[in-house]
Amino acid sequence: MASYQIAPLARLVEQFERLPGIGHKSAQRLAYHVLGMAEADAQALAGSILEAREKIHYCKICCNLTDQELCPVCRDESRDKSVICVVEDPRDVTALERTQEFHALYHVLHGVISPLGGIGPDQLCIKELLARVNAGGVEEVIMATNPTVEGEATAMYISRLLKPLGVRVTRLAYGIPVGGDLEYADEVTLSRAIEGRSEI
């Protein structure tokens, strides 16, 4: 007996399954939701996806995502141009901007060095960072890659490239989250918290 399957629905489920964090059940739920939408809403969803793919590209200075030549941070004249915070992903910029505490510039690598994942330095936006520092005016580069093995290795690799250029290279302090208990923190987090301590 042939299995019950509607080809366009199966293809839609398959596309949703390709998204990160979406399993088969969630993909089915999303597909059925889309089928239940008004046609105008479905068209708007499809249009938004295509428009984002078409119009969003890398900022020519910091490699963050933008729909213009420069991202809003690079366009902002009030930013401290002597400090660059290096992050792995555009989402990290969003997270740091939410704090409203950082008023300098960013540089987005779009990943980390991961030999097991087949990602080397050439696949990241490292040469663009070096070009910015070589252009002058940068005094400090803050390495804000995630505290993973790959994130640490990437920070160390980039800091070795930057040191001869005469800039100060610092590492974002990682520590105990607010509301967290010391007994549940791992050794790396605790040592980072001690290293990154500040005067009160």
trRosetta pair geometry for C-beta under 8 A, 3 or more apart (Angstrom, degrees):
i j d omega theta_ij theta_ji phi_ij phi_ji
5 9 7.8 -157 -174 69 62 102
5 10 5.3 24 -173 -56 106 136
6 9 4.1 50 84 20 106 118
6 10 6.5 169 77 -18 51 87
7 10 5.6 -56 -141 36 29 112
7 11 6.4 29 160 -19 65 105
8 11 5.7 -53 -148 35 33 112
8 12 6.4 35 152 -21 64 105
9 12 5.6 -53 -150 34 33 113
9 13 6.4 35 152 -19 65 104
9 31 6.1 104 -163 159 76 132
9 35 7.2 0 -110 -66 101 139
10 13 5.7 -51 -148 36 32 113
10 14 6.3 37 150 -23 63 107
11 14 5.4 -53 -149 35 32 117
11 15 6.5 35 152 -22 64 102
12 15 5.8 -51 -151 31 32 111
12 16 6.6 29 152 -15 64 104
12 31 4.4 124 115 -130 112 110
12 34 6.7 -141 -177 66 139 142
12 35 8.0 130 93 -51 168 97
13 16 5.9 -58 -153 38 32 109
13 17 6.3 37 149 -25 66 107
13 24 7.4 36 171 -155 113 68
13 27 4.8 93 -165 135 69 108
13 28 5.4 15 -124 -85 119 59
13 31 4.6 -51 -75 -36 70 155
14 17 5.6 -52 -149 31 31 117
14 18 7.1 38 151 -28 60 99
14 27 7.5 86 -57 170 13 144
15 18 5.8 -49 -162 19 36 115
15 19 8.0 44 143 -27 59 92
16 19 5.8 -40 -170 10 47 115
16 22 5.5 -112 155 150 79 150
16 26 7.3 -145 145 113 119 78
16 27 3.7 153 96 -140 111 84
16 30 4.7 164 -138 75 152 134
16 31 5.9 -129 -3 -52 143 89
17 22 5.9 -144 -120 109 31 102
17 23 7.3 5 -130 -178 84 20
17 24 6.1 13 -105 -93 120 54
17 27 4.2 -17 -62 -79 74 160
18 22 7.8 3 54 65 29 119
19 22 4.3 45 74 11 98 133
19 27 7.8 159 34 -95 101 95
22 26 4.8 -131 -152 95 73 124
22 27 5.3 98 154 -65 110 84
22 30 7.2 -24 -148 -5 133 144
23 26 5.2 91 51 16 68 103
23 27 6.8 -124 103 -8 33 95
24 27 5.6 -58 -146 36 28 114
24 28 6.4 31 155 -21 64 104
25 28 5.7 -53 -152 33 31 112
25 29 6.5 32 151 -20 64 105
26 29 5.5 -53 -149 35 34 114
26 30 6.3 34 153 -18 66 105
27 30 5.8 -54 -148 37 30 110
27 31 6.3 32 153 -21 64 107
28 31 5.7 -56 -147 36 30 112
28 32 6.3 25 158 -14 66 106
29 32 6.1 -57 -148 39 27 106
29 33 6.3 32 151 -24 62 108
30 33 5.4 -54 -148 34 31 116
30 34 6.4 34 153 -21 66 102
31 34 5.8 -51 -151 32 31 111
31 35 6.6 31 150 -18 63 105
32 35 5.5 -51 -149 36 36 114
32 36 6.4 31 153 -17 65 107
33 36 5.8 -63 -152 39 31 108
33 37 6.9 47 147 -41 64 95
34 37 5.6 -39 -156 5 37 119
34 42 6.0 93 -173 -117 81 102
34 45 7.1 -124 -126 78 100 161
37 41 4.3 -119 177 87 114 118
37 42 4.6 142 91 -56 124 87
37 45 7.3 23 133 -7 173 136
38 41 4.6 88 58 6 83 105
38 42 7.1 -155 89 -6 41 86
39 42 5.6 -55 -147 38 34 112
39 43 6.2 36 153 -21 67 105
40 43 5.7 -53 -148 36 30 113
40 44 6.4 33 151 -22 64 105
41 44 5.5 -50 -146 34 33 113
41 45 6.5 36 152 -21 64 102
42 45 5.7 -50 -150 33 32 113
42 46 6.4 28 153 -14 65 106
43 46 5.9 -57 -147 41 31 108
43 47 5.9 34 153 -22 66 111
44 47 5.5 -55 -143 39 28 115
44 48 6.3 33 156 -24 64 104
45 48 5.9 -54 -150 31 27 111
45 49 6.7 27 153 -18 61 104
46 49 5.8 -54 -154 33 33 112
46 50 6.5 26 153 -13 66 108
47 50 5.9 -59 -147 41 31 107
47 51 5.9 31 156 -21 68 110
48 51 5.7 -53 -139 38 29 111
48 52 6.2 31 159 -21 63 106
49 52 6.0 -56 -151 34 26 110
49 53 6.5 23 153 -15 62 109
50 53 5.7 -57 -149 38 32 111
50 54 6.0 27 155 -19 67 113
51 54 5.7 -61 -143 41 28 110
51 55 5.7 -5 171 5 68 118
52 55 6.7 -68 -126 48 19 89
52 56 5.3 -5 -173 0 63 125
53 56 7.3 -42 -99 39 10 94
55 67 4.6 18 145 -139 107 103
56 65 5.3 10 -178 -173 112 105
56 66 7.0 158 -146 80 70 20
56 67 5.5 -50 -90 -81 62 77
57 65 7.5 154 83 -145 16 63
57 66 6.9 -38 68 66 61 69
57 67 7.7 102 20 -112 72 35
58 63 4.7 -20 -164 -143 119 56
58 64 7.2 126 -151 61 64 23
58 65 6.9 -56 -99 -96 44 44
58 66 7.4 42 173 27 17 88
58 108 7.9 -147 -138 71 99 120
58 125 7.6 176 -153 -93 147 145
59 62 5.0 8 86 50 131 78
59 63 6.1 -82 57 -24 80 10
59 64 4.8 17 7 52 125 74
59 65 7.4 -3 -23 46 86 3
59 66 4.6 75 -72 1 86 131
59 69 7.7 71 -143 138 63 41
59 70 5.5 54 -152 -147 102 45
59 71 3.9 -60 -77 -20 140 98
59 74 5.7 148 179 6 140 143
60 69 6.1 -25 3 176 120 77
60 70 6.6 -67 37 -84 88 68
61 70 6.0 25 7 -126 115 98
61 71 7.7 -118 52 21 99 91
61 74 4.6 141 56 -131 139 148
61 132 7.0 87 -173 -98 78 121
62 71 6.2 -70 52 27 117 128
62 73 6.8 -23 22 82 162 118
62 74 5.5 -161 -5 -61 115 120
62 84 8.0 -170 -119 -144 102 107
62 105 6.3 -149 -90 176 131 101
62 106 5.3 76 -174 86 140 74
62 107 5.1 -127 -152 -103 79 51
62 108 6.2 75 144 5 84 84
62 132 7.9 49 -92 -80 59 155
63 107 6.5 49 35 -166 106 65
63 108 4.6 -139 98 63 93 88
63 109 7.5 77 96 -76 145 14
63 110 6.5 -101 155 -24 124 109
63 125 4.2 48 -100 -168 171 171
63 128 5.7 116 -45 89 121 158
64 71 4.5 4 78 -55 117 164
64 73 6.8 61 28 33 159 122
64 74 7.7 -179 34 -19 117 110
64 90 5.5 115 -152 -116 74 93
64 93 5.6 30 -123 -33 128 168
64 106 6.1 61 -56 91 126 124
64 108 4.8 121 -81 -10 61 134
65 71 7.1 88 80 -101 34 120
65 90 4.7 13 -1 -116 106 157
65 108 7.9 -24 -19 49 66 171
66 69 7.6 -32 112 78 136 16
66 70 6.6 -83 163 135 174 20
66 71 4.0 -136 -69 -88 126 70
66 72 7.5 175 -115 -14 110 63
68 71 7.5 154 59 -87 91 27
68 75 7.7 19 91 -54 139 139
70 74 4.2 -119 -175 92 110 119
70 75 4.9 139 104 -58 120 86
71 74 5.1 87 54 15 77 102
71 75 7.0 -145 94 -6 37 93
72 75 5.6 -62 -145 41 31 112
72 76 6.4 42 155 -38 66 103
73 76 5.7 -49 -153 17 31 117
73 79 6.4 76 -177 -75 73 156
73 93 7.3 -109 -26 -167 149 126
73 97 7.8 -116 -77 -90 118 123
73 105 6.3 130 147 -131 113 61
73 106 5.9 29 114 17 164 104
74 79 8.0 -72 -108 39 24 154
74 105 6.9 59 -92 -134 67 108
76 79 4.8 86 97 -25 103 107
78 103 7.3 -61 125 -175 91 111
79 103 6.0 -163 -128 164 62 66
79 104 5.9 104 -179 -146 93 24
79 105 5.7 96 150 -62 136 74
80 83 5.2 24 111 25 114 103
80 103 5.8 80 0 108 100 84
80 104 4.2 -49 69 -100 98 82
80 105 7.4 -126 83 -12 60 77
81 104 7.4 170 -73 -155 16 78
81 105 6.2 45 -125 -26 50 127
81 137 5.9 -17 124 149 108 123
81 138 7.7 -92 146 -86 69 65
82 104 7.4 -81 62 -135 55 118
82 137 6.2 -115 -98 161 67 69
82 138 6.1 149 -158 -133 46 34
82 139 4.3 12 174 13 107 105
82 140 6.8 56 135 22 83 81
83 104 3.6 -52 80 -144 104 160
83 105 6.7 159 90 32 58 76
83 138 7.5 128 -83 -151 16 76
83 139 6.8 -37 -70 61 64 86
83 140 4.8 -7 -114 69 82 101
83 141 7.7 169 -158 -86 55 29
83 142 6.7 29 -178 -13 100 106
84 104 6.8 -130 -76 140 26 117
84 105 5.0 -32 -106 85 69 100
84 106 6.9 110 -162 -138 70 10
84 107 5.2 31 175 -16 118 111
84 129 7.3 158 136 -146 150 93
84 132 6.7 101 -81 119 159 139
84 133 7.5 -106 23 -74 146 88
84 138 5.8 -17 -8 -139 113 125
84 140 7.5 -179 31 97 61 57
84 141 5.1 -14 68 -116 96 74
84 142 7.2 -166 95 25 45 73
85 96 6.7 176 118 -172 156 170
85 102 6.4 -10 -25 -170 155 143
85 104 6.3 120 -18 81 97 110
85 105 7.1 177 19 94 74 45
85 106 5.2 -36 67 -109 88 66
85 107 7.3 176 81 21 40 71
85 141 7.9 158 -92 -165 23 53
85 142 4.5 -19 -112 66 71 113
85 144 5.2 17 -179 -3 96 133
85 172 7.9 61 -150 -67 103 113
86 106 7.6 136 -93 -168 25 61
86 107 4.9 -23 -105 67 71 102
86 109 6.5 54 -179 -41 95 106
86 129 6.5 30 -106 -124 119 145
86 141 6.1 29 -21 179 113 99
86 142 6.7 -175 18 85 72 54
86 143 5.4 -20 59 -116 115 51
86 144 6.1 162 74 29 53 76
86 145 6.9 -21 114 -43 96 83
86 155 7.9 152 88 -111 126 75
86 158 6.6 -154 142 131 171 164
87 92 3.6 -169 -175 96 135 138
87 93 6.0 -171 49 -54 155 69
87 96 7.2 -133 -71 -12 144 135
87 106 6.1 -22 10 -162 112 110
87 107 7.3 157 24 77 66 49
87 108 5.7 -25 73 -108 90 64
87 109 7.0 -152 95 8 39 88
87 144 5.0 -26 -86 85 75 108
87 145 7.1 154 -143 -84 35 49
88 92 5.9 104 46 -21 72 145
88 108 7.6 7 114 -157 17 69
88 109 5.5 -43 -126 54 40 111
88 110 7.6 154 171 -49 53 4
88 111 6.4 16 -168 -140 89 4
88 112 5.6 -32 -123 -50 117 94
88 145 5.3 88 -53 -131 99 76
88 146 6.1 -30 -10 -10 144 95
88 151 6.7 -66 -61 -111 132 98
88 154 7.7 88 -95 85 96 161
89 92 5.0 111 62 -9 74 99
89 108 6.8 17 -175 -154 7 104
89 109 7.9 -40 -48 58 42 78
89 110 7.1 86 -105 -113 52 37
89 111 7.7 73 -75 -60 80 36
90 93 5.5 -44 -162 25 49 115
90 94 6.9 50 144 -18 69 100
90 108 5.6 15 -73 -129 62 153
90 110 8.0 20 -29 -90 83 75
91 94 5.4 -49 -155 34 42 116
91 95 6.5 45 147 -21 69 102
92 95 5.5 -50 -148 35 36 114
92 96 6.3 32 155 -15 67 105
92 108 7.6 157 54 -116 107 90
92 144 6.7 154 167 119 134 115
93 96 6.0 -59 -148 41 30 106
93 97 6.1 31 154 -21 66 110
93 106 5.1 46 -109 -151 108 174
93 108 6.5 -53 -38 -75 122 113
94 97 5.8 -57 -144 37 27 112
94 98 6.6 38 153 -30 61 101
95 98 5.8 -49 -158 21 31 116
95 99 7.7 33 147 -23 58 96
96 99 6.0 -46 -166 18 41 113
96 102 5.2 -16 165 28 107 146
96 106 7.5 148 67 -91 144 125
96 144 7.3 28 -74 161 139 164
97 100 7.4 38 172 -70 48 50
97 102 7.3 -86 -88 60 43 105
99 102 6.5 62 73 -2 116 91
107 125 7.1 -152 171 108 92 115
107 128 7.3 175 -156 104 112 100
107 129 4.8 90 171 -102 156 101
107 132 6.9 -152 -92 32 132 156
107 141 8.0 -22 22 -143 133 103
108 125 6.5 45 94 48 61 143
109 112 6.9 66 108 -80 142 50
109 124 4.6 -6 -178 -169 94 114
109 125 5.4 -161 -137 46 38 85
109 126 6.8 28 -131 -64 96 71
109 129 7.7 -17 -89 -37 80 134
109 145 7.4 -1 16 -92 147 106
109 154 7.0 81 177 175 171 140
110 124 6.2 174 65 -137 78 65
110 125 5.6 81 17 -9 105 107
111 114 7.4 -94 171 3 105 111
111 119 5.6 -115 152 -170 138 152
111 123 6.7 -28 70 115 147 103
111 124 5.4 -129 70 -96 95 95
112 119 7.1 88 85 104 45 138
112 124 7.4 41 -111 -89 16 140
112 145 6.0 105 -102 -157 117 129
112 146 7.5 -88 -53 37 146 96
112 148 7.4 141 69 71 172 116
112 150 4.1 106 116 143 133 108
112 151 5.4 -76 -115 -82 153 51
112 153 7.4 101 168 66 109 91
112 154 4.3 -109 -151 -37 87 147
113 119 6.2 -162 -140 109 32 90
113 120 6.5 22 -136 -146 88 31
113 121 5.9 -7 -94 -67 115 66
113 124 6.9 -73 -63 -16 70 140
113 150 6.3 -170 73 -163 56 84
113 153 5.6 -107 74 110 113 109
113 154 4.7 162 13 -86 93 84
113 157 6.0 56 -7 9 154 158
114 117 3.6 19 114 32 126 113
114 118 7.4 -3 97 37 87 34
114 119 4.4 42 46 47 87 108
114 150 4.8 -8 -84 -123 89 135
115 118 7.6 37 -176 -75 31 24
115 119 7.8 -98 -61 55 21 57
115 120 7.5 51 -95 -84 62 74
117 150 8.0 14 11 -107 126 148
119 123 5.1 -108 -151 67 76 141
119 124 7.2 75 170 -46 106 95
120 123 5.8 103 57 4 60 99
121 124 5.9 -67 -158 37 41 107
121 126 5.4 -35 -174 17 92 154
121 157 6.5 -142 -88 152 120 143
122 126 8.0 -77 -90 37 25 114
124 154 7.5 139 -82 -142 174 121
125 128 4.7 -28 180 32 91 124
125 129 6.6 105 126 -26 78 92
126 129 5.6 -53 -156 32 39 113
126 130 6.5 37 150 -18 70 104
126 158 6.3 -140 -133 -103 109 99
126 161 7.3 74 175 53 117 167
127 130 5.5 -50 -147 37 38 113
127 131 6.3 43 151 -24 66 103
128 131 5.6 -51 -150 33 32 114
128 132 6.7 36 150 -21 63 102
129 132 5.7 -53 -154 31 33 112
129 133 6.6 26 152 -13 66 105
129 141 7.7 81 180 -135 116 138
129 158 7.1 -7 98 -149 152 122
130 133 5.8 -56 -147 39 33 108
130 134 6.0 34 154 -20 67 110
130 161 6.3 -69 -92 147 118 125
130 162 7.6 -139 -104 -85 76 72
130 165 7.6 -170 -147 -60 77 153
131 134 5.7 -55 -142 40 29 113
131 135 6.5 40 154 -33 62 102
132 135 5.8 -51 -155 21 29 116
132 138 6.5 75 133 -42 88 144
133 138 4.8 -84 -120 58 65 144
133 141 6.8 -31 -90 -59 127 130
133 162 6.3 -110 -148 -130 175 94
133 165 5.3 59 137 140 124 157
133 167 5.8 -88 -152 -21 120 148
134 165 6.6 -94 -80 -136 65 129
135 138 7.9 74 64 -9 80 106
138 141 6.7 36 163 -60 124 88
138 167 5.6 -11 115 -111 95 138
139 167 6.2 163 -177 -139 20 84
139 168 6.3 13 151 19 70 102
140 167 6.4 170 -94 177 21 95
140 168 4.4 -26 -106 71 79 103
140 169 7.6 164 -158 -85 61 25
140 170 6.3 4 -170 3 109 110
141 158 7.8 -121 135 139 141 115
141 159 7.9 -174 89 -103 119 69
141 162 5.6 -92 38 -155 148 161
141 167 5.5 64 -8 128 100 134
141 168 7.4 173 24 86 62 53
141 169 5.2 -15 66 -111 97 72
141 170 7.4 171 85 27 47 67
142 170 5.1 -24 -112 72 69 97
142 171 7.5 135 -164 -113 64 11
142 172 6.1 75 169 -61 104 80
143 155 4.0 101 167 -139 144 103
143 158 6.5 153 -105 75 117 124
143 159 6.3 -54 -47 -60 144 105
143 169 6.5 35 -25 -179 108 94
143 170 7.0 -164 18 92 77 42
143 171 5.0 -27 64 -108 105 64
143 172 6.7 -123 91 -5 55 81
144 172 4.3 68 -110 -32 74 138
145 148 8.0 -91 144 38 96 83
145 151 3.8 178 138 -161 103 87
145 152 7.3 -161 93 -56 119 28
145 154 5.1 159 -112 78 170 118
145 155 4.9 -145 33 -55 123 98
146 150 7.9 26 68 76 100 87
146 151 4.0 -136 68 -78 63 156
147 151 6.0 -83 -66 84 9 138
147 152 6.7 43 -150 -57 49 97
147 174 4.7 -52 -50 -4 142 174
147 188 6.6 156 161 140 122 124
147 189 7.6 112 117 -88 158 69
147 192 6.6 -34 -123 -76 148 162
148 151 4.3 94 44 6 77 106
148 152 6.9 -145 85 -6 38 85
149 152 6.0 -57 -149 37 26 109
149 153 6.3 24 153 -18 62 110
150 153 5.7 -56 -145 38 30 111
150 154 6.2 31 156 -21 65 107
151 154 5.8 -54 -147 35 28 111
151 155 6.4 30 153 -19 63 106
152 155 5.7 -54 -148 35 31 112
152 156 6.3 29 154 -17 65 107
153 156 5.8 -56 -148 38 30 110
153 157 6.2 33 153 -22 65 107
154 157 5.7 -52 -145 35 30 113
154 158 6.3 23 159 -13 65 108
155 158 6.2 -60 -147 41 27 105
155 159 6.1 26 156 -21 64 111
155 171 6.2 65 177 -114 144 104
156 159 5.8 -55 -142 36 28 111
156 160 6.5 32 157 -22 62 104
157 160 6.0 -59 -158 31 27 111
157 161 6.9 21 148 -14 62 106
158 161 5.6 -57 -154 37 38 111
158 162 6.1 29 152 -17 71 111
158 169 7.9 172 113 -142 85 136
159 162 5.6 -60 -142 42 33 109
159 163 6.2 51 158 -41 68 97
159 169 4.4 143 -133 146 93 156
160 163 6.1 -33 -142 10 28 116
161 164 7.7 -67 -180 29 31 98
161 165 7.8 19 139 -13 61 116
162 165 5.4 -67 -163 34 50 116
162 167 5.5 -61 173 59 105 110
162 169 5.1 119 91 -73 132 127
163 167 8.0 -110 -103 56 24 67
163 169 6.4 -69 -73 2 71 132
173 192 6.5 148 -169 167 62 88
173 193 7.7 90 170 -113 100 34
173 195 6.9 -165 -129 97 94 84
173 196 2.4 122 -149 -142 121 139
173 198 8.0 -148 4 -36 173 101
174 189 6.6 -89 129 -129 102 66
174 192 4.2 -12 72 150 84 148
174 193 7.4 -68 109 -61 52 62
174 196 6.7 145 33 -13 33 154
175 189 6.6 106 -151 179 30 77
175 192 5.6 -149 -78 108 59 90
175 193 3.1 101 -137 -103 99 81
175 196 5.5 -131 -46 64 115 126
176 180 4.9 -153 -179 76 85 122
176 182 6.5 -39 -107 -90 146 65
176 185 5.6 -68 -103 -79 91 148
176 189 6.6 100 -77 153 57 110
176 190 7.5 38 -61 -97 97 58
176 193 5.1 35 -16 -104 84 148
177 180 4.2 94 60 -26 79 126
180 184 6.7 -122 -175 68 90 111
180 185 6.4 81 146 -66 126 102
181 184 4.9 73 73 10 95 104
181 185 7.4 -156 96 -22 50 85
182 185 5.6 -53 -153 17 40 116
182 190 7.1 74 -157 -106 85 110
185 189 4.5 -121 -174 91 102 127
185 190 5.1 126 116 -58 121 88
185 193 7.4 -1 170 -12 159 142
186 189 5.1 93 57 11 73 105
186 190 7.1 -143 97 -5 36 92
187 190 5.7 -59 -146 39 31 110
187 191 6.2 26 159 -17 68 107
188 191 6.0 -56 -146 38 28 106
188 192 6.2 30 154 -19 64 109
189 192 5.7 -57 -148 38 28 112
189 193 6.2 32 152 -24 64 106
190 193 5.5 -52 -147 32 31 114
190 194 6.5 30 154 -18 64 103
191 194 5.7 -52 -150 35 34 111
191 195 6.3 34 152 -18 66 107
192 195 5.7 -55 -144 40 31 111
192 196 5.8 12 162 -5 67 116
193 196 6.2 -64 -137 49 23 99
193 197 7.0 54 152 -64 58 81
194 197 5.9 -22 -162 -27 33 114
